[in-house]
């Protein structure tokens, strides 16, 4: 009896909530109908911007999108008698609509909506890339009624709002624009193609189905309108989905490292040759090198491309006790960087290894002093670089190689000379291998997590699914709320559910004209 009263009150509350919400809000720019057709609103602005790179170039592309695109194209390209053929390049004289002065002669293209990048009527002007030409065309477009300059990322935002791109695909497009290495390009292109979007949409669909079954069981199970075994199916689906999300999260941040760069820190004692190694890898004098101990006081950071993988390389102050306040701060920052590093290059002056002590014993104690003791796995994320090999006699070289022959510890050891470049190729091969292992192959396996916000929402999703499993037998209403929360978390990644601030975070890093 009490359960029937609860069901009645629950249905009445849901009905009252839906009626109080009213019709869904209409987007100012675009709205997508159920049949997939995109309606352009009459009050939407028409935007324009330079979509190609700034500076002198052979060809510059000016993009226009919005309801006044055709009017601007006809006015400036002299196409008054008939509309241009869609997606067909025409060589035309481009004129100022106010003075009728010819500004340039170039190609114009017409993209009628919804078959365009933004889903709106769009046009492109392919003009010569001189600054004066570009400036004149942009000023002429600004004189056309109903047009304004585009904001950063506004073209892509309209494409998202028109349903042309999912939010993860938008992020992939942004990463592709900013990609500096081959591996970054591959990962961004894979995400832009929709691999990550399809994975999350599949999870979202399964959560919707499970939520519908739970809600139906709550509302109609007493009326015997629900077939047997429905909740067993939900239990299996939720359990499998939670396992999949947890496996997806256990990627050791490969995708995020590849997107932002592997943080490699050069650390060691003073005068071990850390700055020389940095300059050798950069192939330029990025850091000051001198025989005076403690020359490097602060962190010197530079970006590198190691075999197609992005690396953020940091040179740090030599680790030693010092009475100098500035040097002590540099040492503190150096140790902090070592703790945060994805990979540490421990540089050792091999000429300073004591003759009366086994090499392996010396290196093991040196690593204990240098690496964080609270992180036992840190030794697996470092390479020992024995520098200044050119200063050793032939006898000491033979002894060094003999001692290292029995080295079985996790860190690999490379003997080099920054002065003569001896052993440098072997070291670069080892460095490339380790960076590749940290980033993984962006084209193999499932799509990788590339954004910190993805990880945060997926962790909340796992917690929400845990809420369902915790309350499954005691309170089905609270359990269903866990499924709904998990669905919301996935929706915040794909852009299907979530506040407007999420969009601002995504689009603020886009350049003007994209």
C-alpha positions, 0 to 999 in steps of 0.5 A: 500500500505504501509503495503504491502511494509512493509510486503515485506521488512520484509520477505526479512529481515527475509530471509537475516537474516536466510541465513546470520546465516548459518548452526546451530553450531555443539556441540563438544560433542554430537548432537541429530538428529530429529529422537532422535538418538544421534551421538557421534562425533569422536573428543569427549573426553572420561572422567572418574571419581570416581562417588561414595563417597570419603573415605574408603567404601566397594564398589567404582564406577568408571564411564567412558563415551565416544567413548573410553569406550569400548576400556578401558573396554576391555583392563582393564577387559580382554574382547578382544574376544567378546563385553560384554552384555549390562547392565550385571555385570561381575566379572573380574580381573581389570589390568593395561594396561601398566604393566598387573598387577592385580589391583583389582577384581570387577564387570564391566558393559557396557552401549552402547549409546544412552541407557546410562545416558550420551547418549554415550558409557559408562562403570562402574568399581565396585571395592573395596573402599580402597583409594589405589585401587581407585587411582590405577584404576584411574591412569590406566584409565588415561594411556589409549589413548583418556581419561582424568579425568572428570570435575565437573558435566560433566557426567550430562552436557553430559546427558543434551546435549544428551537430556536425561535430561532437565535443570530443571531435571538436577537441580533436580538431583543436589538438590537430591545429596545435599538433607539433609532432607526428604522434600528436597529429595521429592521435588528434586525427583519430580523435577528430574522426570520432573514435572517442565520441563513438566509445562514449556514445555507446556507453551513454546508450547503454546507461540510458537503456539501464536507467529506463529499465530501472525506472520502469521496474520502479513504476510498474513492477507491482503491476506485473507489467515488467518481464522477469530478469530485467534487473538482472540484465541491468546488474550485468550491464552496469557491472560490465560498463564499470569495468570498461570505464575503469580499464579505460582510466588505467592508461597511465596517462598516455594520451595526456602525455602525448597531447601535452608532452612527456616531462623529462627532467635532467638531474644530478650533482653539480658539474656533472654535465647536465646543462651540456646534455641539455644543449646537446639535445637542443643543438643550441646553447639553451643553458649556460655552461661553466666549470663553476659549480652551481651555475644553474640556479633555476629550471631551464625548460625547452620543448623537443621532438624526439622521434615524433613524440613531444618532450618537455625537457628541463635542466635543473640545479645541481643537487647539493647542500648549500648556504646560498639562499638562491641556490637552496631554492634552486635545489628545492625546485629541482627535487620538486621537478624530479618528483613530478617527472615522467622520466628522469635523466640522472647525469653522473660524472663518471670521472668522479666515481671512486676507484676504491668502490664498485661502480654499481654500489656507488650508482645505487646509493647515488640514486637513493639520494637523488630519487624520491624514497616514497616512490619505489617505482621512480627508478623504473622511470629514469635513465642513468647517464654516465657523462664525460667518458672522454676524460677516462683513461683506457684502463678506467673505461674497461673497468667501467664497462666490466662493472656495468656488465653485471648491472641488473637494476631497472634503470638503463645506463648509457655512457656518453661524452657531450664533448665528443658526442661519443655514445650519444646515438645509443643514448638517443635511441634509449630515450626515444624508446622510453618516451615511446613507451610512455606515450604508446602508439596512438593508432593501436588499441582503443582510443586514448584519454587526451583531456584531464576533464575526461578523466575527472568526469569518468572517475565521477562516472565510476563512483556513480555506478558504485552508488547504484551497486551499493543501493541496488538492494536497499533503495532502488530510487537512490540506485537509479539516481546513481545511473542518472548521475553516471549518464550526466558525467558521460554527457559532460564529456560529449557535450550532450549534457552540461552547462554552458561553461563547459563550452567556454572551456573548450572553445577559448583556446581556439584561434580566430577564424577556426 
